[in-house]
Amino acid sequence: MSFELPESALAWQQRIRRFVDDELIPWELEAEMNGGEIPADVADRHEAMAIEIGLPRMDVPERWGGLALPILDQVAAAEQIGRVTNALGWCYPEAQGWMFDACSEDQIERFILPMMRGEKHFCYAITEEGAGSNVDDISTTARRDGDRYLIDGTKWHVTSANLSDTILVQVKIAGGNDPGAHGLFFVDAGTPGISTVRNPAYTHTYRHHHPILRFDDVAVPPENLIGAEGEGMDYTYAWFRRERLMIAARSCGAAERLIEEAASFAATRVVGGVPIGEQQLVQAMLADCLVDLHAARLVTYEAAAAHDRGLDLKTLHARCSIAKLLASEAAGRIADRAVQIFGGRGYMRENVAERFYRELRVDRIWEGTSEIQRLIIANGLMKRGLAGTIAIA
C-alpha cells in the first residue's frame, strides 16, 4: 500500500514547517537554559503568529469561524509542530471539534471562542494519584448544592495549569439521580478553594508546568457542566482519541528532525579520516531510524484518513491507539540511536538529540500508557476481529 498526501495536507505541512523552523526552533536553546522560558514578547509573537496561521481553528466547524480541515491535514500540520523541543510548539490554544458537539452555545461563546482568539487558555485536570490511564478510578466528586456544584478532590499532572485561566475538571457526580456518573466542568482557575499542593519538577524543560491541584468545596455554576451528568467520559474519550493521534503525529515530526540532524552530523563527523556515516554500524542505526519513521508515519496518516472516511468510533479508537503506540515507541528508539550517533555531544543539553531523548519519553505514558494502548488494541481484536480492527476500508 502506498500513501500520498493530498495537496491540501502538503500545503499545511510546508506552511507549518516554515513557522517551526524559522520562528520556534531558533529559541530551543534559550528555553532549555532558562527553565523553559523565552522572552514574553517572543512567546506572545509566537502565539499571535499561530493564531494568524489558523492553528487554533483547524478542527473547528465553519459555522463558528473554523477551518474544518480534514484530520489528515491536521495531522500533517501537527507532525511539523513535533519537530521543535521544549514545548515551544505548544504556543497556541487548540479548540477541538468535539467541544462544539458537547458544549452549549453559551459555553462556546464564553469559553471556546475566546480560546480560539488566544484570550483564554485551558488545562485539563483528569489524572489523580490513584487514577491514571483508567479514568474511571477517579475519586474527585461534584455534588449539587442548591444552585451550584461543589467540587472536591486532588488532581495530578495538570499540564499547563500555570499558564491557564480555565480548568476542565473530570469528576464523578455525588448524590442526586446519577451517583457515580462522570461529569466534565469548566472551572475558573481563580475560583476560591483551588490550591496548588506542589509543583513537581519533571524530566523535560518546559514553561508549561504540571502541578498537583487541590479542590476544596470549589463552587461551580451548573451552566459550566459540559453536556449532562453521565456524559463526561464520552467527551474524555473523544479528547483521548484526538490526543493520541496528535501525539503520534508529533512523534513522527520529532523522529524526522532527529534523523535529519543525526544524518547531517554523521556526514561531517570524521574519525580516522572517514565520516562516521560511512561506517556500517552507524549506517545500520540510520537505516533502522528510517524504517521506524516510515512505518510510524504511514500508520499515523492512515489513522487520520480513517477519520476522514468516517469509520465508526470504536474502530477509530483502536486506530489511534495503534498509531500512538507505534509512533511514540519508534520515536523513543530513534532518539536513543541519535544520542549514540552524536556520541558525547549527544549527552549535552545543547544538543537536540539529548532534549528529545528526555522529552519523548513521556509520550509512552500520558494520554494512556503503551500498556493501555496494547490492551485497547487487543480488546478491539477480541470484540471485533481482525477485519473490524485494522482492515483497510
VOBANU-208276 format. One line per 3 residues: for each residue x, y, z of C-alpha. Coordinates in nm, 2 decimals, decimal comma, padded with zeros to 4 digits. Layout:
! VOBANU-208276
X Y Z; ...
***
This chain:
! VOBANU-208276
00,00 00,00 00,00; 00,13 00,34 -00,09; 00,02 00,66 00,08
00,03 01,00 -00,09; -00,07 01,32 00,10; -00,33 01,53 -00,08
-00,23 01,88 -00,20; -00,41 02,05 00,09; -00,21 01,84 00,35
00,11 01,91 00,18; 00,04 02,28 00,18; -00,02 02,28 00,55
00,28 02,07 00,61; 00,50 02,32 00,43; 00,34 02,62 00,59
00,38 02,49 00,95; 00,73 02,36 00,88; 00,84 02,72 00,78
00,68 02,85 01,10; 00,85 02,59 01,32; 01,19 02,61 01,15
01,21 02,99 01,12; 01,03 03,10 01,44; 01,03 02,83 01,70
01,35 02,62 01,66; 01,58 02,92 01,70; 01,46 02,96 02,06
01,51 02,60 02,17; 01,85 02,66 02,35; 01,73 02,98 02,51
01,43 02,78 02,66; 01,65 02,49 02,76; 01,89 02,70 02,96
01,62 02,92 03,12; 01,38 02,67 03,27; 01,17 02,66 02,96
01,12 03,03 02,94; 01,17 03,26 02,65; 01,12 03,64 02,65
00,75 03,72 02,70; 00,73 03,93 02,38; 00,87 03,64 02,18
00,62 03,40 02,33; 00,34 03,64 02,26; 00,46 03,68 01,90
00,46 03,30 01,85; 00,10 03,28 01,98; -00,01 03,56 01,76
00,15 03,40 01,45; 00,00 03,06 01,52; -00,35 03,22 01,56
-00,29 03,41 01,23; -00,19 03,09 01,05; -00,51 02,93 01,18
-00,37 02,66 01,41; -00,64 02,70 01,68; -00,92 02,68 01,43
-00,81 02,37 01,23; -01,07 02,14 01,39; -01,34 02,40 01,43
-01,67 02,39 01,23; -01,70 02,66 00,98; -02,02 02,79 01,15
-01,80 02,90 01,43; -01,53 03,06 01,22; -01,32 02,75 01,19
-01,14 02,59 00,91; -01,29 02,24 00,95; -00,99 02,08 00,80
-00,97 01,71 00,72; -00,80 01,52 01,00; -00,52 01,42 00,76
-00,44 01,79 00,70; -00,44 01,85 01,08; -00,20 01,55 01,13
00,03 01,68 00,86; 00,05 02,01 01,05; 00,09 01,86 01,39
00,37 01,64 01,26; 00,57 01,96 01,19; 00,49 02,10 01,53
00,66 01,79 01,67; 00,99 01,90 01,52; 01,06 02,15 01,79
01,17 02,08 02,15; 01,10 02,24 02,49; 00,72 02,25 02,42
00,77 02,56 02,21; 00,52 02,41 01,97; 00,26 02,45 02,25
00,24 02,82 02,16; -00,13 02,83 02,07; -00,46 02,72 02,23
-00,64 02,45 02,04; -01,02 02,42 02,00; -01,12 02,07 01,92
-01,42 01,96 01,72; -01,58 01,75 02,00; -01,62 02,07 02,20
-01,87 02,21 01,95; -02,08 01,89 01,98; -02,06 01,88 02,36
-02,08 02,24 02,47; -02,39 02,46 02,47; -02,39 02,78 02,26
-02,34 02,98 02,58; -02,03 02,78 02,67; -01,90 02,81 02,32
-01,94 03,19 02,34; -01,79 03,21 02,69; -01,51 02,96 02,67
-01,43 02,82 02,33; -01,44 03,12 02,10; -01,22 03,33 02,34
-00,98 03,04 02,35; -00,96 03,04 01,97; -00,87 03,41 01,98
-00,60 03,35 02,24; -00,80 03,53 02,51; -00,84 03,21 02,72
-00,61 02,92 02,79; -00,72 02,58 02,91; -00,57 02,29 03,11
-00,72 01,95 03,18; -00,75 01,81 03,54; -00,82 01,44 03,49
-00,54 01,23 03,64; -00,52 01,16 04,01; -00,27 00,99 04,24
-00,48 00,66 04,23; -00,62 00,71 03,88; -00,41 00,73 03,58
-00,49 00,57 03,24; -00,81 00,43 03,38; -01,01 00,74 03,43
-01,30 00,55 03,59; -01,08 00,52 03,90; -01,10 00,89 03,98
-01,24 00,99 04,32; -01,29 01,37 04,27; -01,65 01,45 04,32
-01,91 01,72 04,23; -02,22 01,73 04,44; -02,52 01,95 04,38
-02,57 02,22 04,65; -02,87 02,44 04,56; -02,79 02,65 04,25
-02,43 02,52 04,23; -02,20 02,22 04,23; -01,92 02,18 04,49
-01,61 02,00 04,36; -01,38 01,82 04,60; -01,06 01,62 04,52
-00,70 01,63 04,41; -00,57 01,62 04,06; -00,22 01,53 03,94
-00,01 01,63 03,63; -00,24 01,92 03,54; -00,04 02,02 03,24
-00,02 02,40 03,16; -00,20 02,49 03,48; 00,04 02,77 03,55
-00,05 02,93 03,21; -00,42 02,87 03,22; -00,72 03,07 03,33
-00,98 02,78 03,27; -00,96 02,42 03,40; -01,16 02,14 03,26
-01,22 01,91 03,56; -01,32 01,55 03,53; -01,54 01,44 03,83
-01,78 01,18 03,95; -02,12 01,30 04,05; -02,20 01,26 04,42
-02,57 01,21 04,52; -02,86 01,31 04,31; -03,01 01,10 04,03
-02,67 01,00 03,88; -02,44 00,90 04,16; -02,10 00,78 04,03
-02,17 00,91 03,68; -01,89 01,11 03,52; -01,91 01,49 03,47
-01,68 01,74 03,30; -01,68 02,11 03,41; -01,53 02,44 03,31
-01,38 02,59 03,62; -01,23 02,93 03,65; -00,87 02,89 03,77
-00,92 03,17 04,02; -01,22 03,02 04,20; -01,19 03,01 04,58
-01,10 02,66 04,71; -00,84 02,58 04,44; -00,49 02,55 04,57
-00,15 02,41 04,45; -00,04 02,12 04,66; 00,30 02,13 04,50
00,46 02,19 04,16; 00,70 01,89 04,09; 01,00 01,92 03,86
00,98 01,70 03,55; 01,24 01,54 03,32; 01,17 01,79 03,04
01,24 02,17 03,05; 00,90 02,33 02,97; 00,75 02,66 03,07
00,42 02,46 03,09; 00,42 02,31 03,44; 00,23 02,01 03,57
00,12 02,09 03,93; -00,09 01,89 04,17; -00,41 02,09 04,23
-00,65 02,06 04,53; -01,02 02,14 04,50; -01,20 02,21 04,83
-01,57 02,29 04,80; -01,50 02,47 04,47; -01,83 02,62 04,37
-01,92 02,59 04,00; -02,25 02,70 03,84; -02,45 02,43 03,67
-02,42 02,61 03,34; -02,05 02,52 03,34; -02,13 02,14 03,33
-02,04 02,02 02,98; -02,33 01,82 02,84; -02,53 01,63 03,11
-02,44 01,43 03,42; -02,30 01,10 03,30; -02,16 01,22 02,97
-01,82 01,33 03,09; -01,65 01,01 02,98; -01,79 01,04 02,63
-01,61 01,37 02,59; -01,29 01,24 02,75; -01,28 00,95 02,51
-01,32 01,20 02,22; -01,03 01,40 02,37; -00,82 01,09 02,41
-00,87 00,98 02,05; -00,76 01,31 01,92; -00,47 01,35 02,16
-00,34 01,00 02,09; -00,34 01,07 01,72; -00,17 01,40 01,76
00,09 01,25 01,99; 00,16 01,00 01,71; 00,19 01,29 01,46
00,42 01,49 01,68; 00,64 01,18 01,74; 00,68 01,14 01,37
00,79 01,51 01,35; 01,04 01,46 01,63; 01,17 01,15 01,46
01,21 01,33 01,13; 01,41 01,61 01,29; 01,63 01,36 01,48
01,71 01,17 01,16; 01,79 01,49 00,97; 02,03 01,61 01,25
02,19 01,27 01,31; 02,25 01,21 00,93; 02,39 01,56 00,89
02,63 01,50 01,18; 02,73 01,16 01,05; 02,82 01,30 00,71
03,05 01,56 00,86; 03,20 01,40 01,17; 03,53 01,25 01,06
03,70 00,98 01,26; 04,02 00,82 01,13; 03,99 01,02 00,81
03,65 00,88 00,73; 03,30 01,03 00,80; 03,12 00,81 01,06
02,83 00,80 00,82; 03,03 00,57 00,60; 03,08 00,32 00,88
02,84 00,03 00,85; 02,73 00,02 01,22; 02,63 00,39 01,20
02,46 00,33 00,87; 02,26 00,04 01,03; 02,14 00,28 01,31
02,03 00,54 01,05; 01,86 00,27 00,84; 01,67 00,14 01,15
01,56 00,50 01,22; 01,43 00,55 00,87; 01,24 00,22 00,88
01,08 00,32 01,22; 00,98 00,66 01,09; 00,84 00,53 00,77
00,62 00,27 00,94; 00,50 00,51 01,21; 00,42 00,78 00,96
00,22 00,55 00,73; 00,01 00,41 01,02; -00,05 00,77 01,16
-00,15 00,91 00,82; -00,38 00,61 00,76; -00,55 00,65 01,10
-00,61 01,02 01,02; -00,75 00,92 00,68; -00,98 00,67 00,85
-01,13 00,96 01,05; -01,20 01,14 00,72; -01,36 00,83 00,57
-01,60 00,82 00,87; -01,50 00,49 01,03; -01,70 00,40 01,34
-01,57 00,54 01,67; -01,47 00,21 01,82; -01,26 00,12 01,52
-01,11 00,47 01,53; -01,03 00,43 01,90; -00,82 00,13 01,82
-00,65 00,30 01,52; -00,55 00,60 01,74; -00,41 00,36 02,00
-00,21 00,17 01,73; -00,07 00,50 01,59; 00,03 00,63 01,93
00,19 00,30 02,04; 00,39 00,26 01,72; 00,49 00,62 01,67
00,58 00,70 02,04; 00,79 00,39 02,08; 00,96 00,43 01,74
01,05 00,79 01,83; 01,20 00,68 02,15; 01,42 00,43 01,97
01,52 00,69 01,72; 01,61 00,94 01,99; 01,83 00,67 02,16
02,01 00,60 01,84; 02,06 00,97 01,76; 02,23 01,02 02,10
02,46 00,73 02,02; 02,55 00,87 01,68; 02,63 01,21 01,83
02,84 01,04 02,10; 02,94 01,27 02,38; 02,78 01,56 02,20
02,45 01,37 02,22; 02,47 01,39 02,60; 02,49 01,77 02,61
02,17 01,97 02,68; 02,25 02,20 02,39; 02,21 01,91 02,15
01,87 01,84 02,00; 01,91 01,46 02,05; 01,96 01,50 02,42
01,65 01,71 02,46; 01,43 01,48 02,26; 01,57 01,18 02,44
01,42 01,32 02,76; 01,11 01,48 02,61; 00,98 01,19 02,40
00,98 00,95 02,70; 00,65 01,08 02,83; 00,47 01,01 02,51
00,47 00,64 02,61; 00,29 00,75 02,94; 00,05 01,03 02,90
-00,29 01,00 02,73; -00,27 00,63 02,81; 00,05 00,43 02,86
00,19 00,20 02,60; 00,05 -00,09 02,80; -00,30 00,06 02,80
-00,28 00,11 02,42; -00,19 -00,26 02,39; -00,50 -00,35 02,59
-00,72 -00,13 02,38; -00,59 -00,29 02,06; -00,62 -00,64 02,19
-00,97 -00,58 02,32; -01,07 -00,44 01,98; -00,93 -00,76 01,82
-01,12 -00,99 02,05; -01,45 -00,80 02,02; -01,45 -00,70 01,65
-01,19 -00,94 01,49; -00,90 -00,85 01,27; -01,12 -00,70 01,00
-01,30 -00,48 01,24; -00,98 -00,35 01,40; -00,73 -00,29 01,12
-00,90 -00,37 00,79; -00,84 -00,11 00,52; -01,19 00,02 00,45
***
